[in-house]
Amino acid sequence: MIKKLTIVLIIALVAVAGIAGWQVASVEIANAELRDELHDVASKLDTRIGFAAPKSDDDYRNEIVRRAGKLGIPLNPEQVTVERRGSGETETITLTADYTVSIRVPGLAYPMHFAPSSVRS
């Protein structure tokens, strides 16, 4: 009887660890994808080659919120920081998002904080 109970307990622990691992992996992957999106938007490629007019800070924030939503990351415009340096063709833009996602397993929730940036490290 104790042997069966031990086996059930081990299976339950492995299942909980698997659930937690899956959630951590999925939010880490989404964060990496958001970092790539931040870099793409900050490159301003469409503006530099003349396909679009220059964007306001709010335009950048809304674009990041939209792209994050497609990745399953709930963001508000207030969670996106736009920093501009220089002007004209030499202007550089740094975009940063700041958000927290909860990892939930039965009986426990663990917050994971992320702050991806368009700066390549």
C-alpha positions in Angstrom: 0.0 0.0 0.0 2.8 2.5 0.9 4.6 1.6 -2.4 1.5 2.5 -4.4 1.0 5.8 -2.4 4.7 6.7 -3.1 4.2 6.0 -6.8 1.1 8.2 -6.9 2.8 11.0 -5.0 5.9 10.9 -7.3 3.6 11.0 -10.4 1.7 14.0 -8.9 5.0 15.8 -8.2 6.2 15.2 -11.7 2.9 16.4 -13.1 3.1 19.6 -11.1 6.7 20.2 -12.1 5.7 19.6 -15.7 2.9 22.1 -15.6 5.1 24.7 -14.0 7.9 24.0 -16.4 5.6 24.3 -19.4 4.3 27.7 -18.1 7.7 29.1 -17.4 9.0 28.0 -20.8 6.0 29.5 -22.6 6.3 32.9 -20.9 10.1 32.9 -21.5 9.6 32.2 -25.2 6.9 34.9 -25.4 9.2 37.4 -23.7 12.0 36.6 -26.2 9.6 37.1 -29.1 8.4 40.4 -27.6 12.1 41.5 -27.3 12.4 40.8 -31.1 9.2 42.8 -31.8 10.6 45.7 -29.7 13.8 45.7 -31.8 11.9 45.5 -35.1 9.6 48.4 -34.2 12.5 50.5 -32.8 14.5 50.1 -36.0 11.9 52.3 -37.7 12.7 50.6 -41.0 9.4 51.7 -42.7 10.1 55.4 -41.7 13.7 55.3 -42.8 13.0 54.1 -46.3 10.0 56.4 -46.8 7.1 54.0 -46.5 5.6 55.7 -43.5 5.5 59.0 -41.7 7.4 59.5 -38.5 5.5 58.0 -35.5 4.6 59.6 -32.2 5.5 58.0 -28.8 1.8 56.9 -28.5 2.0 55.3 -31.9 5.0 53.2 -30.8 3.3 52.3 -27.5 0.1 51.2 -29.2 2.1 49.2 -31.8 3.9 47.3 -29.0 0.7 46.7 -27.1 -0.9 45.3 -30.2 2.1 43.0 -31.0 2.3 41.9 -27.3 -1.4 41.0 -27.4 -0.7 38.7 -30.4 1.9 36.9 -28.3 -0.5 36.5 -25.4 1.2 39.2 -23.3 -1.3 41.6 -21.7 0.2 45.1 -21.8 -1.1 48.6 -21.3 0.4 51.6 -23.1 1.6 52.8 -19.6 3.8 49.7 -19.4 5.8 50.7 -22.6 8.6 53.3 -22.4 9.7 55.2 -25.4 13.1 56.9 -25.3 14.3 59.0 -28.1 17.9 60.2 -28.7 19.2 62.4 -31.5 17.0 63.9 -34.3 16.2 63.4 -37.9 18.0 60.5 -39.6 20.3 60.0 -36.7 17.5 59.6 -34.2 17.5 56.3 -32.3 14.5 55.0 -30.3 14.7 52.6 -27.4 11.5 50.7 -26.5 11.1 49.0 -23.2 8.1 47.0 -21.8 7.7 46.3 -18.1 5.2 43.5 -17.1 4.6 40.7 -14.7 3.1 37.3 -15.5 1.9 34.8 -12.9 2.8 31.2 -13.1 0.1 29.1 -11.6 0.2 25.6 -10.3 -2.4 24.0 -8.1 -2.3 25.8 -4.8 0.5 28.3 -5.8 1.1 31.3 -7.9 4.5 32.7 -8.6 4.9 36.2 -10.3 7.6 36.4 -13.0 8.7 40.0 -13.9 10.0 40.9 -17.3 11.5 44.1 -18.8 12.4 43.4 -22.4 14.1 46.2 -24.3 14.8 46.9 -28.0 18.5 47.3 -27.1 20.5 44.3 -28.2 22.7 43.0 -25.4 
